[in-house]
Amino acid sequence: MDIIVFTLIIFAGSLFAGFLGALTGLGGGVIIVPLLTLGLGVDIRYAIGASLVCVIATSSGSATANIKKGFSNTSIGIFLVIATTIGALIGAFLAGVTPVNILKIIFGVVLLYSAIVTFTNRHQKNITNEPNKISDRFKLNGYFPGKDGPQYYTVQKAPLGFGLMFIAGGLSGLLGIGSGAVKVLAMDQLMKIPFKVSTATSNFMIGVTAAASAGIYLQRGYIDPGLTMPIVLGVLLGSLTGSKLLLKTPTHLLKLIFSIVIFILAIEMIRNGITWNK
């Protein structure tokens, strides 16, 4: 394949990946890795390295815009990213002694269930203003811009959310995948954080974990500048566009897109776990 055509295909795919990542909080790796490995025959290690840089770009591109618009809750992000980072470090340490195929199947089943729950509850609003002592103490509550003005919410079950973020980070370290799906689901379904805030805060968080992993891949020589550059440019432009549409897009439509994407991710994870051989 001609290098110009190859670059244009990657750039176009990265635009879509960044756009989808900004809207759903999943990061662009869900699109980038299959595009590079299945569609273009790129070595999986270089694809993951490019994907990690892609996640950082998505986070950088959309997080700034979402913070300015009032969607990202930085207090929640900083609180939860502690658990995610610790979990990722432990997961990376255990990666060599854990049956990864079983974990992939379990993770895929959890995602499959989550996709069904999100789809069936896409018209349901989880916003609550019920007082919560822990959320008040850590100043986790907030508001986001709605069509009728600021909409206030109170964060629920923060300790359980913290524990799920630890598991999400562990899965990320064990499986070498992004954990945006678990983060968004935990914040939306368990902690009763509005979906748009959950996706924006997830984008704020995922860049931190990806940056640590990307450093390891860079040290091992698995980040190719020629491959990564068009991806970063495409993802940045796509994520900025996605963050601009976040306010205008109905929540039920965002949940529909999210459920479809994680459903596909779940099927691929289960299939990969069944056929995986070390």
Phi and psi restraints in degrees (value plus and minus 20) as a CYANA .aco file:
   2 ASP   PHI     -82.4   -42.4
   2 ASP   PSI     120.3   160.3
   3 ILE   PHI     -81.8   -41.8
   3 ILE   PSI     -54.1   -14.1
   4 ILE   PHI     -88.3   -48.3
   4 ILE   PSI     -64.4   -24.4
   5 VAL   PHI     -83.0   -43.0
   5 VAL   PSI     -63.2   -23.2
   6 PHE   PHI     -77.2   -37.2
   6 PHE   PSI     -66.2   -26.2
   7 THR   PHI     -86.0   -46.0
   7 THR   PSI     -61.1   -21.1
   8 LEU   PHI     -85.4   -45.4
   8 LEU   PSI     -58.3   -18.3
   9 ILE   PHI     -84.5   -44.5
   9 ILE   PSI     -64.5   -24.5
  10 ILE   PHI     -82.7   -42.7
  10 ILE   PSI     -63.4   -23.4
  11 PHE   PHI     -81.7   -41.7
  11 PHE   PSI     -65.7   -25.7
  12 ALA   PHI     -83.2   -43.2
  12 ALA   PSI     -63.6   -23.6
  13 GLY   PHI     -84.2   -44.2
  13 GLY   PSI     -55.9   -15.9
  14 SER   PHI     -89.0   -49.0
  14 SER   PSI     -55.9   -15.9
  15 LEU   PHI     -77.2   -37.2
  15 LEU   PSI     -68.2   -28.2
  16 PHE   PHI     -86.2   -46.2
  16 PHE   PSI     -60.4   -20.4
  17 ALA   PHI     -82.7   -42.7
  17 ALA   PSI     -64.6   -24.6
  18 GLY   PHI     -85.1   -45.1
  18 GLY   PSI     -60.9   -20.9
  19 PHE   PHI     -81.5   -41.5
  19 PHE   PSI     -69.1   -29.1
  20 LEU   PHI     -87.3   -47.3
  20 LEU   PSI     -59.0   -19.0
  21 GLY   PHI     -83.5   -43.5
  21 GLY   PSI     -58.0   -18.0
  22 ALA   PHI     -89.7   -49.7
  22 ALA   PSI     -55.6   -15.6
  23 LEU   PHI     -95.2   -55.2
  23 LEU   PSI     -54.6   -14.6
  24 THR   PHI    -124.4   -84.4
  24 THR   PSI     -35.6     4.4
  25 GLY   PHI      58.9    98.9
  25 GLY   PSI      -7.1    32.9
  26 LEU   PHI    -110.4   -70.4
  26 LEU   PSI     -34.3     5.7
  27 GLY   PHI      60.1   100.1
  27 GLY   PSI     145.1   185.1
  28 GLY   PHI    -108.7   -68.7
  28 GLY   PSI     -23.4    16.6
  29 GLY   PHI     -82.3   -42.3
  29 GLY   PSI     -47.1    -7.1
  30 VAL   PHI     -79.4   -39.4
  30 VAL   PSI     -53.2   -13.2
  31 ILE   PHI    -112.8   -72.8
  31 ILE   PSI     -61.2   -21.2
  32 ILE   PHI     -83.7   -43.7
  32 ILE   PSI     -67.5   -27.5
  33 VAL   PHI     -82.1   -42.1
  33 VAL   PSI     -70.2   -30.2
  34 PRO   PHI     -82.1   -42.1
  34 PRO   PSI     -57.4   -17.4
  35 LEU   PHI     -80.3   -40.3
  35 LEU   PSI     -66.0   -26.0
  36 LEU   PHI     -93.6   -53.6
  36 LEU   PSI     -63.7   -23.7
  37 THR   PHI    -101.8   -61.8
  37 THR   PSI     -70.4   -30.4
  38 LEU   PHI    -102.1   -62.1
  38 LEU   PSI     -59.1   -19.1
  39 GLY   PHI    -105.3   -65.3
  39 GLY   PSI     -55.3   -15.3
  40 LEU   PHI    -139.8   -99.8
  40 LEU   PSI     -21.5    18.5
  41 GLY   PHI      52.5    92.5
  41 GLY   PSI       6.5    46.5
  42 VAL   PHI     -99.3   -59.3
  42 VAL   PSI     122.0   162.0
  43 ASP   PHI     -75.0   -35.0
  43 ASP   PSI     115.8   155.8
  44 ILE   PHI     -78.1   -38.1
  44 ILE   PSI     -54.2   -14.2
  45 ARG   PHI     -87.4   -47.4
  45 ARG   PSI     -60.9   -20.9
  46 TYR   PHI     -91.5   -51.5
  46 TYR   PSI     -52.3   -12.3
  47 ALA   PHI     -86.1   -46.1
  47 ALA   PSI     -62.1   -22.1
  48 ILE   PHI     -86.9   -46.9
  48 ILE   PSI     -61.1   -21.1
  49 GLY   PHI     -79.6   -39.6
  49 GLY   PSI     -65.0   -25.0
  50 ALA   PHI     -85.7   -45.7
  50 ALA   PSI     -56.5   -16.5
  51 SER   PHI     -83.9   -43.9
  51 SER   PSI     -59.7   -19.7
  52 LEU   PHI     -84.2   -44.2
  52 LEU   PSI     -62.0   -22.0
  53 VAL   PHI     -85.2   -45.2
  53 VAL   PSI     -56.1   -16.1
  54 CYS   PHI     -81.4   -41.4
  54 CYS   PSI     -62.6   -22.6
  55 VAL   PHI     -83.9   -43.9
  55 VAL   PSI     -61.5   -21.5
  56 ILE   PHI     -81.8   -41.8
  56 ILE   PSI     -62.1   -22.1
  57 ALA   PHI     -84.7   -44.7
  57 ALA   PSI     -62.2   -22.2
  58 THR   PHI     -80.4   -40.4
  58 THR   PSI     -66.3   -26.3
  59 SER   PHI     -82.1   -42.1
  59 SER   PSI     -64.6   -24.6
  60 SER   PHI     -86.7   -46.7
  60 SER   PSI     -61.2   -21.2
  61 GLY   PHI     -90.1   -50.1
  61 GLY   PSI     -63.3   -23.3
  62 SER   PHI    -111.2   -71.2
  62 SER   PSI     -50.9   -10.9
  63 ALA   PHI     -82.3   -42.3
  63 ALA   PSI     -63.6   -23.6
  64 THR   PHI     -80.8   -40.8
  64 THR   PSI     -66.1   -26.1
  65 ALA   PHI     -85.7   -45.7
  65 ALA   PSI     -60.1   -20.1
  66 ASN   PHI     -89.4   -49.4
  66 ASN   PSI     -53.6   -13.6
  67 ILE   PHI     -86.8   -46.8
  67 ILE   PSI     -63.5   -23.5
  68 LYS   PHI     -82.1   -42.1
  68 LYS   PSI     -56.3   -16.3
  69 LYS   PHI    -102.3   -62.3
  69 LYS   PSI     -32.0     8.0
  70 GLY   PHI      72.4   112.4
  70 GLY   PSI      -5.0    35.0
  71 PHE   PHI    -107.2   -67.2
  71 PHE   PSI     -65.1   -25.1
  72 SER   PHI     -92.0   -52.0
  72 SER   PSI     111.2   151.2
  73 ASN   PHI    -120.6   -80.6
  73 ASN   PSI      77.3   117.3
  74 THR   PHI     -86.0   -46.0
  74 THR   PSI     -48.8    -8.8
  75 SER   PHI     -84.5   -44.5
  75 SER   PSI     -64.6   -24.6
  76 ILE   PHI     -85.7   -45.7
  76 ILE   PSI     -62.4   -22.4
  77 GLY   PHI     -79.9   -39.9
  77 GLY   PSI     -67.1   -27.1
  78 ILE   PHI     -86.5   -46.5
  78 ILE   PSI     -59.6   -19.6
  79 PHE   PHI     -82.2   -42.2
  79 PHE   PSI     -66.1   -26.1
  80 LEU   PHI    -102.6   -62.6
  80 LEU   PSI     -48.3    -8.3
  81 VAL   PHI     -88.5   -48.5
  81 VAL   PSI     -40.6    -0.6
  82 ILE   PHI     -81.3   -41.3
  82 ILE   PSI     -68.1   -28.1
  83 ALA   PHI     -85.5   -45.5
  83 ALA   PSI     -61.2   -21.2
  84 THR   PHI     -82.1   -42.1
  84 THR   PSI     -63.7   -23.7
  85 THR   PHI     -86.7   -46.7
  85 THR   PSI     -64.0   -24.0
  86 ILE   PHI     -82.4   -42.4
  86 ILE   PSI     -63.7   -23.7
  87 GLY   PHI     -81.7   -41.7
  87 GLY   PSI     -60.0   -20.0
  88 ALA   PHI     -84.7   -44.7
  88 ALA   PSI     -59.9   -19.9
  89 LEU   PHI     -85.4   -45.4
  89 LEU   PSI     -63.6   -23.6
  90 ILE   PHI     -87.4   -47.4
  90 ILE   PSI     -60.7   -20.7
  91 GLY   PHI     -80.9   -40.9
  91 GLY   PSI     -62.2   -22.2
  92 ALA   PHI     -84.2   -44.2
  92 ALA   PSI     -56.3   -16.3
  93 PHE   PHI     -86.8   -46.8
  93 PHE   PSI     -57.4   -17.4
  94 LEU   PHI    -106.8   -66.8
  94 LEU   PSI     -24.9    15.1
  95 ALA   PHI     -77.7   -37.7
  95 ALA   PSI     -53.0   -13.0
  96 GLY   PHI    -100.3   -60.3
  96 GLY   PSI     -33.1     6.9
  97 VAL   PHI    -140.1  -100.1
  97 VAL   PSI      -9.4    30.6
  98 THR   PHI    -133.4   -93.4
  98 THR   PSI     116.1   156.1
  99 PRO   PHI     -86.9   -46.9
  99 PRO   PSI      74.7   114.7
 100 VAL   PHI     -83.0   -43.0
 100 VAL   PSI     -55.6   -15.6
 101 ASN   PHI     -82.6   -42.6
 101 ASN   PSI     -58.6   -18.6
 102 ILE   PHI     -85.6   -45.6
 102 ILE   PSI     -62.5   -22.5
 103 LEU   PHI     -81.8   -41.8
 103 LEU   PSI     -60.3   -20.3
 104 LYS   PHI     -83.3   -43.3
 104 LYS   PSI     -61.5   -21.5
 105 ILE   PHI     -85.6   -45.6
 105 ILE   PSI     -65.2   -25.2
 106 ILE   PHI     -82.0   -42.0
 106 ILE   PSI     -65.3   -25.3
 107 PHE   PHI     -83.0   -43.0
 107 PHE   PSI     -60.2   -20.2
 108 GLY   PHI     -83.4   -43.4
 108 GLY   PSI     -60.7   -20.7
 109 VAL   PHI     -84.7   -44.7
 109 VAL   PSI     -61.8   -21.8
 110 VAL   PHI     -81.6   -41.6
 110 VAL   PSI     -64.1   -24.1
 111 LEU   PHI     -84.3   -44.3
 111 LEU   PSI     -59.1   -19.1
 112 LEU   PHI     -81.6   -41.6
 112 LEU   PSI     -65.6   -25.6
 113 TYR   PHI     -82.2   -42.2
 113 TYR   PSI     -61.9   -21.9
 114 SER   PHI     -84.7   -44.7
 114 SER   PSI     -57.5   -17.5
 115 ALA   PHI     -83.2   -43.2
 115 ALA   PSI     -61.5   -21.5
 116 ILE   PHI     -86.3   -46.3
 116 ILE   PSI     -63.7   -23.7
 117 VAL   PHI     -82.6   -42.6
 117 VAL   PSI     -65.2   -25.2
 118 THR   PHI     -82.9   -42.9
 118 THR   PSI     -60.6   -20.6
 119 PHE   PHI     -86.4   -46.4
 119 PHE   PSI     -64.8   -24.8
 120 THR   PHI     -91.5   -51.5
 120 THR   PSI     -45.6    -5.6
 121 ASN   PHI    -126.8   -86.8
 121 ASN   PSI       3.1    43.1
 122 ARG   PHI     -87.8   -47.8
 122 ARG   PSI     -40.0     0.0
 123 HIS   PHI    -116.1   -76.1
 123 HIS   PSI     -22.5    17.5
 124 GLN   PHI    -107.2   -67.2
 124 GLN   PSI     116.8   156.8
 125 LYS   PHI    -119.2   -79.2
 125 LYS   PSI     106.7   146.7
 126 ASN   PHI    -116.5   -76.5
 126 ASN   PSI     -15.0    25.0
 127 ILE   PHI     -86.6   -46.6
 127 ILE   PSI     112.9   152.9
 128 THR   PHI    -160.0  -120.0
 128 THR   PSI     129.4   169.4
 129 ASN   PHI    -135.6   -95.6
 129 ASN   PSI       0.2    40.2
 130 GLU   PHI     -86.7   -46.7
 130 GLU   PSI     108.7   148.7
 131 PRO   PHI     -77.9   -37.9
 131 PRO   PSI     125.9   165.9
 132 ASN   PHI    -165.2  -125.2
 132 ASN   PSI     100.8   140.8
 133 LYS   PHI     -84.6   -44.6
 133 LYS   PSI     -62.2   -22.2
 134 ILE   PHI     -85.8   -45.8
 134 ILE   PSI     -63.9   -23.9
 135 SER   PHI     -84.3   -44.3
 135 SER   PSI     -57.0   -17.0
 136 ASP   PHI     -86.7   -46.7
 136 ASP   PSI     -60.7   -20.7
 137 ARG   PHI     -86.0   -46.0
 137 ARG   PSI     -60.2   -20.2
 138 PHE   PHI    -112.2   -72.2
 138 PHE   PSI     -17.0    23.0
 139 LYS   PHI      35.1    75.1
 139 LYS   PSI      31.1    71.1
 140 LEU   PHI    -111.8   -71.8
 140 LEU   PSI     -38.7     1.3
 141 ASN   PHI     -90.6   -50.6
 141 ASN   PSI     139.0   179.0
 142 GLY   PHI    -187.6  -147.6
 142 GLY   PSI    -181.0  -141.0
 143 TYR   PHI    -171.3  -131.3
 143 TYR   PSI     143.1   183.1
 144 PHE   PHI    -160.7  -120.7
 144 PHE   PSI     136.4   176.4
 145 PRO   PHI     -92.4   -52.4
 145 PRO   PSI     105.3   145.3
 146 GLY   PHI    -134.4   -94.4
 146 GLY   PSI     158.6   198.6
 147 LYS   PHI     -85.7   -45.7
 147 LYS   PSI     -49.7    -9.7
 148 ASP   PHI    -125.5   -85.5
 148 ASP   PSI       1.7    41.7
 149 GLY   PHI      88.7   128.7
 149 GLY   PSI    -192.6  -152.6
 150 PRO   PHI     -81.4   -41.4
 150 PRO   PSI     115.6   155.6
 151 GLN   PHI    -134.1   -94.1
 151 GLN   PSI      98.3   138.3
 152 TYR   PHI    -111.1   -71.1
 152 TYR   PSI     128.9   168.9
 153 TYR   PHI    -164.7  -124.7
 153 TYR   PSI     135.0   175.0
 154 THR   PHI    -137.2   -97.2
 154 THR   PSI     108.0   148.0
 155 VAL   PHI     -95.4   -55.4
 155 VAL   PSI     113.3   153.3
 156 GLN   PHI    -132.0   -92.0
 156 GLN   PSI     134.8   174.8
 157 LYS   PHI      30.0    70.0
 157 LYS   PSI      28.6    68.6
 158 ALA   PHI     -79.8   -39.8
 158 ALA   PSI     -61.8   -21.8
 159 PRO   PHI     -81.2   -41.2
 159 PRO   PSI     -60.8   -20.8
 160 LEU   PHI     -86.5   -46.5
 160 LEU   PSI     -58.8   -18.8
 161 GLY   PHI     -82.0   -42.0
 161 GLY   PSI     -60.4   -20.4
 162 PHE   PHI     -81.4   -41.4
 162 PHE   PSI     -62.0   -22.0
 163 GLY   PHI     -85.1   -45.1
 163 GLY   PSI     -59.5   -19.5
 164 LEU   PHI     -86.8   -46.8
 164 LEU   PSI     -54.2   -14.2
 165 MET   PHI     -87.1   -47.1
 165 MET   PSI     -53.6   -13.6
 166 PHE   PHI     -82.9   -42.9
 166 PHE   PSI     -64.1   -24.1
 167 ILE   PHI     -84.5   -44.5
 167 ILE   PSI     -61.6   -21.6
 168 ALA   PHI     -80.2   -40.2
 168 ALA   PSI     -63.8   -23.8
 169 GLY   PHI     -85.0   -45.0
 169 GLY   PSI     -59.4   -19.4
 170 GLY   PHI     -82.7   -42.7
 170 GLY   PSI     -62.3   -22.3
 171 LEU   PHI     -83.7   -43.7
 171 LEU   PSI     -58.5   -18.5
 172 SER   PHI     -82.5   -42.5
 172 SER   PSI     -64.2   -24.2
 173 GLY   PHI     -89.5   -49.5
 173 GLY   PSI     -55.9   -15.9
 174 LEU   PHI     -93.3   -53.3
 174 LEU   PSI     -62.5   -22.5
 175 LEU   PHI    -121.3   -81.3
 175 LEU   PSI     -29.6    10.4
 176 GLY   PHI      49.0    89.0
 176 GLY   PSI      13.1    53.1
 177 ILE   PHI    -142.0  -102.0
 177 ILE   PSI     145.9   185.9
 178 GLY   PHI     -97.5   -57.5
 178 GLY   PSI     131.5   171.5
 179 SER   PHI    -133.8   -93.8
 179 SER   PSI       5.6    45.6
 180 GLY   PHI     -80.3   -40.3
 180 GLY   PSI     -56.0   -16.0
 181 ALA   PHI     -81.2   -41.2
 181 ALA   PSI     -65.8   -25.8
 182 VAL   PHI     -86.2   -46.2
 182 VAL   PSI     -59.0   -19.0
 183 LYS   PHI     -82.8   -42.8
 183 LYS   PSI     -68.7   -28.7
 184 VAL   PHI     -83.3   -43.3
 184 VAL   PSI     -64.5   -24.5
 185 LEU   PHI     -83.6   -43.6
 185 LEU   PSI     -61.5   -21.5
 186 ALA   PHI     -83.8   -43.8
 186 ALA   PSI     -64.0   -24.0
 187 MET   PHI     -89.7   -49.7
 187 MET   PSI     -60.6   -20.6
 188 ASP   PHI     -96.5   -56.5
 188 ASP   PSI     -72.2   -32.2
 189 GLN   PHI    -101.4   -61.4
 189 GLN   PSI     -60.6   -20.6
 190 LEU   PHI    -111.9   -71.9
 190 LEU   PSI     -69.3   -29.3
 191 MET   PHI    -108.0   -68.0
 191 MET   PSI     -22.0    18.0
 192 LYS   PHI      39.4    79.4
 192 LYS   PSI      15.7    55.7
 193 ILE   PHI    -109.2   -69.2
 193 ILE   PSI     112.7   152.7
 194 PRO   PHI     -70.7   -30.7
 194 PRO   PSI     124.1   164.1
 195 PHE   PHI     -77.8   -37.8
 195 PHE   PSI     -62.8   -22.8
 196 LYS   PHI     -84.3   -44.3
 196 LYS   PSI     -56.9   -16.9
 197 VAL   PHI     -89.3   -49.3
 197 VAL   PSI     -58.3   -18.3
 198 SER   PHI     -82.0   -42.0
 198 SER   PSI     -66.0   -26.0
 199 THR   PHI     -87.5   -47.5
 199 THR   PSI     -61.0   -21.0
 200 ALA   PHI     -86.0   -46.0
 200 ALA   PSI     -60.8   -20.8
 201 THR   PHI     -90.3   -50.3
 201 THR   PSI     -55.2   -15.2
 202 SER   PHI     -80.8   -40.8
 202 SER   PSI     -63.7   -23.7
 203 ASN   PHI     -81.0   -41.0
 203 ASN   PSI     -55.1   -15.1
 204 PHE   PHI     -85.6   -45.6
 204 PHE   PSI     -55.1   -15.1
 205 MET   PHI    -104.6   -64.6
 205 MET   PSI     -58.4   -18.4
 206 ILE   PHI     -84.4   -44.4
 206 ILE   PSI     -46.9    -6.9
 207 GLY   PHI     -85.1   -45.1
 207 GLY   PSI     -51.4   -11.4
 208 VAL   PHI     -86.1   -46.1
 208 VAL   PSI     -69.1   -29.1
 209 THR   PHI     -85.4   -45.4
 209 THR   PSI     -62.2   -22.2
 210 ALA   PHI     -83.7   -43.7
 210 ALA   PSI     -55.1   -15.1
 211 ALA   PHI     -81.5   -41.5
 211 ALA   PSI     -60.5   -20.5
 212 ALA   PHI     -85.7   -45.7
 212 ALA   PSI     -63.9   -23.9
 213 SER   PHI     -88.0   -48.0
 213 SER   PSI     -58.0   -18.0
 214 ALA   PHI     -82.3   -42.3
 214 ALA   PSI     -53.7   -13.7
 215 GLY   PHI     -81.4   -41.4
 215 GLY   PSI     -58.4   -18.4
 216 ILE   PHI     -87.4   -47.4
 216 ILE   PSI     -64.2   -24.2
 217 TYR   PHI     -86.3   -46.3
 217 TYR   PSI     -55.3   -15.3
 218 LEU   PHI     -85.5   -45.5
 218 LEU   PSI     -61.3   -21.3
 219 GLN   PHI     -83.5   -43.5
 219 GLN   PSI     -53.5   -13.5
 220 ARG   PHI    -106.2   -66.2
 220 ARG   PSI     -21.9    18.1
 221 GLY   PHI      62.0   102.0
 221 GLY   PSI       2.1    42.1
 222 TYR   PHI    -120.0   -80.0
 222 TYR   PSI      -7.0    33.0
 223 ILE   PHI    -134.7   -94.7
 223 ILE   PSI      87.1   127.1
 224 ASP   PHI    -112.3   -72.3
 224 ASP   PSI      97.2   137.2
 225 PRO   PHI     -77.1   -37.1
 225 PRO   PSI     -60.0   -20.0
 226 GLY   PHI     -85.2   -45.2
 226 GLY   PSI     -52.5   -12.5
 227 LEU   PHI    -101.5   -61.5
 227 LEU   PSI     -57.7   -17.7
 228 THR   PHI     -97.7   -57.7
 228 THR   PSI     -54.5   -14.5
 229 MET   PHI     -76.9   -36.9
 229 MET   PSI     -73.0   -33.0
 230 PRO   PHI     -84.1   -44.1
 230 PRO   PSI     -48.5    -8.5
 231 ILE   PHI     -86.9   -46.9
 231 ILE   PSI     -67.0   -27.0
 232 VAL   PHI     -81.6   -41.6
 232 VAL   PSI     -64.9   -24.9
 233 LEU   PHI     -82.4   -42.4
 233 LEU   PSI     -65.2   -25.2
 234 GLY   PHI     -85.5   -45.5
 234 GLY   PSI     -63.1   -23.1
 235 VAL   PHI     -86.3   -46.3
 235 VAL   PSI     -60.4   -20.4
 236 LEU   PHI     -81.0   -41.0
 236 LEU   PSI     -67.3   -27.3
 237 LEU   PHI     -85.0   -45.0
 237 LEU   PSI     -62.1   -22.1
 238 GLY   PHI     -86.0   -46.0
 238 GLY   PSI     -60.5   -20.5
 239 SER   PHI     -89.9   -49.9
 239 SER   PSI     -55.2   -15.2
 240 LEU   PHI     -85.3   -45.3
 240 LEU   PSI     -60.2   -20.2
 241 THR   PHI     -85.8   -45.8
 241 THR   PSI     -63.2   -23.2
 242 GLY   PHI     -82.8   -42.8
 242 GLY   PSI     -60.5   -20.5
 243 SER   PHI     -86.9   -46.9
 243 SER   PSI     -50.8   -10.8
 244 LYS   PHI     -89.7   -49.7
 244 LYS   PSI     -51.8   -11.8
 245 LEU   PHI    -105.7   -65.7
 245 LEU   PSI     -27.7    12.3
 246 LEU   PHI     -80.0   -40.0
 246 LEU   PSI     -62.3   -22.3
 247 LEU   PHI     -88.1   -48.1
 247 LEU   PSI     -57.2   -17.2
 248 LYS   PHI    -103.1   -63.1
 248 LYS   PSI     -42.4    -2.4
 249 THR   PHI    -101.1   -61.1
 249 THR   PSI     109.2   149.2
 250 PRO   PHI     -80.2   -40.2
 250 PRO   PSI     123.1   163.1
 251 THR   PHI     -80.9   -40.9
 251 THR   PSI     -59.2   -19.2
 252 HIS   PHI     -84.2   -44.2
 252 HIS   PSI     -51.2   -11.2
 253 LEU   PHI     -92.3   -52.3
 253 LEU   PSI     -59.7   -19.7
 254 LEU   PHI     -80.8   -40.8
 254 LEU   PSI     -62.6   -22.6
 255 LYS   PHI     -86.0   -46.0
 255 LYS   PSI     -55.9   -15.9
 256 LEU   PHI     -83.6   -43.6
 256 LEU   PSI     -67.0   -27.0
 257 ILE   PHI     -81.2   -41.2
 257 ILE   PSI     -64.4   -24.4
 258 PHE   PHI     -80.3   -40.3
 258 PHE   PSI     -66.7   -26.7
 259 SER   PHI     -85.1   -45.1
 259 SER   PSI     -57.4   -17.4
 260 ILE   PHI     -85.3   -45.3
 260 ILE   PSI     -64.2   -24.2
 261 VAL   PHI     -84.9   -44.9
 261 VAL   PSI     -66.7   -26.7
 262 ILE   PHI     -93.9   -53.9
 262 ILE   PSI     -43.4    -3.4
 263 PHE   PHI     -84.2   -44.2
 263 PHE   PSI     -66.3   -26.3
 264 ILE   PHI     -83.1   -43.1
 264 ILE   PSI     -62.2   -22.2
 265 LEU   PHI     -82.4   -42.4
 265 LEU   PSI     -59.4   -19.4
 266 ALA   PHI     -84.2   -44.2
 266 ALA   PSI     -65.8   -25.8
 267 ILE   PHI     -81.6   -41.6
 267 ILE   PSI     -63.0   -23.0
 268 GLU   PHI     -85.3   -45.3
 268 GLU   PSI     -58.3   -18.3
 269 MET   PHI     -86.8   -46.8
 269 MET   PSI     -62.9   -22.9
 270 ILE   PHI     -85.0   -45.0
 270 ILE   PSI     -65.3   -25.3
 271 ARG   PHI     -79.8   -39.8
 271 ARG   PSI     -63.9   -23.9
 272 ASN   PHI     -86.1   -46.1
 272 ASN   PSI     -55.7   -15.7
 273 GLY   PHI     -88.6   -48.6
 273 GLY   PSI     -56.9   -16.9
 274 ILE   PHI     -90.8   -50.8
 274 ILE   PSI     -59.4   -19.4
 275 THR   PHI    -113.5   -73.5
 275 THR   PSI     -22.7    17.3
 276 TRP   PHI     -91.4   -51.4
 276 TRP   PSI     115.8   155.8
 277 ASN   PHI    -153.5  -113.5
 277 ASN   PSI     109.8   149.8
